[in-house]
Structure formats: structure tokens, C-alpha cells
Amino acid sequence: MKLHMNLDEHSYDIILERGCLKQLRNYTDVNHKILIISDDNVPREYIDTVAAQCPECFIHIVKHGEQAKSLHIFEKICDDLLKHHFSRKDKIIALGGGVVGDLSGYVAASYMRGIDFIQIPTTTLSQIDSSIGGKVAINFNGVKNIIGSFYQPKLVLIDPNTLKTLPRRHYINGLVEALKAGLIYDASLFEMFENKDIDRDIDEIIAKALAVKKAVVEQDEKEQGLRKILNFGHTIGHAIEADNHLHDLYHGECVALGMPYFMSDKQLRERTQAICKKMGLPSEVSAHHANWLSVMRNDKKADHDKIDTVWVHEAGQAVIKQMSIAEIAELLEDTL
Ligand SMILES: NC(=O)c1ccc[n+]([C@@H]2O[C@H](COP(=O)([O-])OP(=O)(O)OC[C@H]3O[C@@H](n4cnc5c(N)ncnc54)[C@H](O)[C@@H]3O)[C@@H](O)[C@H]2O)c1
């Protein structure tokens, strides 16, 4: 299946096809220098499969985990690009999850004021969400994604076969972004989580989630308005994630915990919580409200004391509402 992200001169194809990892050459010109960036948990066979198709290929492997999104690693990759005399005609391929995608994209956006990059996502989270839309970033001074850019890839190649090696917890974690996409924009996708099989029907789930993100990004590439709805569940989710020294939760798990706070309809909230339970997602976290509120106050998306929160009153529709930190504090006390 081929989708096309329509963003004028920044448009690109998104290929979703089992086995497409082996077909890179059918979708892009590989006859120049290519740096594949991946991490040490991504199975070597995927890296070798891509590398075998690129005549002049270099490989940079980072240590897996969020710490890879750092200035230090950014510098090391730029060093590699310089050492191998990469020019603007050359390319970067991000092969891995959202960490590798965000990091590689930021390097690509910066090196020589921008060289081409291709996303080959290999986690559910990156196949469903992070590989399209052009948000690229690294972390700095403990603040997530604080240095970054909007920089679109030239191509996104999604091969669901790569998910066979993904640990179950990561698999489920990424699916939360698809559940979120259903809740904010496509009720039929939300219902798939109730009626279909998240393993057997994964290709359809990915396709529908991509269609949601594509539609939203095409209308608002730089997050001036509508794109904010993709942050549903993230206001409290991010706060829980930033408070992570107290537990060990993944991004999607935190978003799943954050979503119910912004659902006014009790029945819809209960349906969502039942889905999360069926998927084996955590249903509880210690409520460190003071810590969460302090994270929200420092959030780069906050406008002084005001935060744009995203509400879902009925499946498939989202509404943005500006709230003060005090109002959110009240909500935390009252809900659930
Ligand atoms: N740019 C965006 O729009 C956007 C959106 C959401 C999240 N993000 C970012 O995405 C990151 C999280 O991404 P993630 O959840 O993919 O985590 P991740 O990139 O850390 O990948 C999870 C783990 O799975 C391993 N892995 C990857 N593919 C594998 C495979 N096929 N088989 C076996 N192991 C595999 C990785 O090596 C890693 O250890 C965060 O940094 C978050 O900020 C970005």
C-alpha cells in the first residue's frame, strides 16, 4: 500500500508493505553515499538487508535507549559524516524505532543545512506514528525533544515483518498511539481494538493510524492548531514519563494512563480502559500530582500558565481546550 504525504515541496511517499525492506532500491536512488543509523538492539539482519542494497554504505550504531537522543551522539554522527565526506547529494537512513528516527532526522536537518533522509521504522510506535510528520529532535539538560526541527523525510518504508522480533511490551506500547489516533479522529480504528485482533490485523491498524496522522499533518504541518490533537493523552502522559525516576514506564504506557483524564464520557472512558486492560497496559500509577504539575509548568508547549489540552467527548472526535495549571490540578483531584 502506498500513501502520499501532501506537503507541497516537502511531500513524500509512505510505503506499507511486507518485505519492502528488501526493496529499497525500487523506491529510492541508492547510488550515492548512504549512512545507515541504527541501534544495538535492532536485529543485525535488517541492517545487513538494507546495507546490501547500497553500494557506498556506512553504518553508525548507537547504544539503544532514549540517551541516544543527545548532543554528544549528534556530534559523533556529524563527525562520521564529515570524515566520510558526505555532501548534500548523499543520504541518511534511520533504521530502528522512534529514538533512531528522531536523532537521525535531527542530524539530517542540521548537517550542511539539511540532507535527505529516509525513515525505515521497525517498532510499532515508529511505524504507526513517529516516522511520519517530520518532528525530529534530541533531548538536552534532561528536557525531552527540546532541541529539534520540523524536517520531513524523503521516503518512509514500513515493513511490518520487522515487528516479529520486537519485544511484546514495545509492541503493545506503540499500539497506544493507534488507539489514540482512533479516539481523536477515526471511530472505526478505535472499534478495531474492541472487535479485531491486534496481531492478526496489525497491517490494517497501522494503515488506519497512518491515515489519521497524514490527514492531520497535511492540514497543520507545524502544529499551529489542529495537529495539537495528536497530543491527546500526552499532557499527563508526558508528566508521568518525566517523573520516570519513580517507575519504569514506556512512552505509550504513560499516554494510556494520561488519556482517561481528558474523556468526559464515562462509558467511552470505561471502554478505553477495558481495551488497555485487554492489551495488558498498566492501569495505575502512583499519583504524584505536585511533580506532574511542575513538569507541565515547564513544558515547552505551555504558554505561561496556560496549556492546550485535548479532550475526546465521543470516539473519533477531539476538541482543544486551553486550561490553566490550577484547572488541571483540580481535574487531577476530581477525576478517576
Ligand atoms: N517524532 C515524533 O513524531 C515522535 C512521536 C512519538 C514518539 N517519538 C519518540 O520516539 C521515541 C520512542 O520510540 P520507540 O518506542 O520506537 O522506542 P525505541 O526507538 O527506543 O525502540 C525500542 C527498542 O526496540 C528495539 N527495536 C527496534 N526495532 C526492533 C525490532 N524490529 N526488533 C527488535 N527490537 C527492536 C530498539 O533497539 C529499542 O531497544 C521517543 O524518543 C519519543 O520521543 C517521536
PDBQT file of the ligand as one rigid body, heavy atoms in Angstrom, charges set to zero:
ROOT
HETATM    1  N1  LIG A 401       8.867  12.313  16.075  1.00  0.00    +0.000 N 
HETATM    2  C1  LIG A 401       7.656  12.020  16.534  1.00  0.00    +0.000 C 
HETATM    3  O1  LIG A 401       6.634  12.453  15.995  1.00  0.00    +0.000 OA
HETATM    4  C2  LIG A 401       7.542  11.116  17.730  1.00  0.00    +0.000 A 
HETATM    5  C3  LIG A 401       6.284  10.649  18.143  1.00  0.00    +0.000 A 
HETATM    6  C4  LIG A 401       6.212   9.763  19.234  1.00  0.00    +0.000 A 
HETATM    7  C5  LIG A 401       7.391   9.378  19.886  1.00  0.00    +0.000 A 
HETATM    8  N2  LIG A 401       8.588   9.859  19.448  1.00  0.00    +0.000 N 
HETATM    9  C6  LIG A 401       9.845   9.436  20.084  1.00  0.00    +0.000 C 
HETATM   10  O2  LIG A 401      10.008   8.037  19.831  1.00  0.00    +0.000 OA
HETATM   11  C7  LIG A 401      10.885   7.500  20.835  1.00  0.00    +0.000 C 
HETATM   12  C8  LIG A 401      10.362   6.143  21.257  1.00  0.00    +0.000 C 
HETATM   13  O3  LIG A 401      10.355   5.297  20.141  1.00  0.00    +0.000 OA
HETATM   14  P1  LIG A 401      10.194   3.697  20.275  1.00  0.00    +0.000 P 
HETATM   15  O4  LIG A 401       9.081   3.405  21.182  1.00  0.00    +0.000 OA
HETATM   16  O5  LIG A 401      10.194   3.173  18.907  1.00  0.00    +0.000 OA
HETATM   17  O6  LIG A 401      11.490   3.291  21.095  1.00  0.00    +0.000 OA
HETATM   18  P2  LIG A 401      12.975   2.905  20.667  1.00  0.00    +0.000 P 
HETATM   19  O7  LIG A 401      13.396   3.594  19.445  1.00  0.00    +0.000 OA
HETATM   20  O8  LIG A 401      13.804   3.083  21.878  1.00  0.00    +0.000 OA
HETATM   21  O9  LIG A 401      12.843   1.338  20.345  1.00  0.00    +0.000 OA
HETATM   22  C9  LIG A 401      12.502   0.445  21.368  1.00  0.00    +0.000 C 
HETATM   23  C10 LIG A 401      13.508  -0.699  21.484  1.00  0.00    +0.000 C 
HETATM   24  O10 LIG A 401      13.221  -1.656  20.470  1.00  0.00    +0.000 OA
HETATM   25  C11 LIG A 401      14.417  -2.003  19.768  1.00  0.00    +0.000 C 
HETATM   26  N3  LIG A 401      13.987  -2.378  18.423  1.00  0.00    +0.000 N 
HETATM   27  C12 LIG A 401      13.631  -1.548  17.426  1.00  0.00    +0.000 A 
HETATM   28  N4  LIG A 401      13.137  -2.257  16.404  1.00  0.00    +0.000 NA
HETATM   29  C13 LIG A 401      13.223  -3.560  16.748  1.00  0.00    +0.000 A 
HETATM   30  C14 LIG A 401      12.833  -4.777  16.115  1.00  0.00    +0.000 A 
HETATM   31  N5  LIG A 401      12.212  -4.771  14.939  1.00  0.00    +0.000 N 
HETATM   32  N6  LIG A 401      13.080  -5.934  16.748  1.00  0.00    +0.000 NA
HETATM   33  C15 LIG A 401      13.643  -5.938  17.990  1.00  0.00    +0.000 A 
HETATM   34  N7  LIG A 401      13.998  -4.824  18.653  1.00  0.00    +0.000 NA
HETATM   35  C16 LIG A 401      13.769  -3.646  18.041  1.00  0.00    +0.000 A 
HETATM   36  C17 LIG A 401      15.260  -0.777  19.873  1.00  0.00    +0.000 C 
HETATM   37  O11 LIG A 401      16.597  -1.106  19.672  1.00  0.00    +0.000 OA
HETATM   38  C18 LIG A 401      14.966  -0.316  21.300  1.00  0.00    +0.000 C 
HETATM   39  O12 LIG A 401      15.754  -1.043  22.205  1.00  0.00    +0.000 OA
HETATM   40  C19 LIG A 401      10.946   8.537  21.955  1.00  0.00    +0.000 C 
HETATM   41  O13 LIG A 401      12.205   9.151  21.944  1.00  0.00    +0.000 OA
HETATM   42  C20 LIG A 401       9.861   9.536  21.590  1.00  0.00    +0.000 C 
HETATM   43  O14 LIG A 401      10.173  10.853  21.998  1.00  0.00    +0.000 OA
HETATM   44  C21 LIG A 401       8.679  10.697  18.385  1.00  0.00    +0.000 A 
ENDROOT
TORSDOF 0
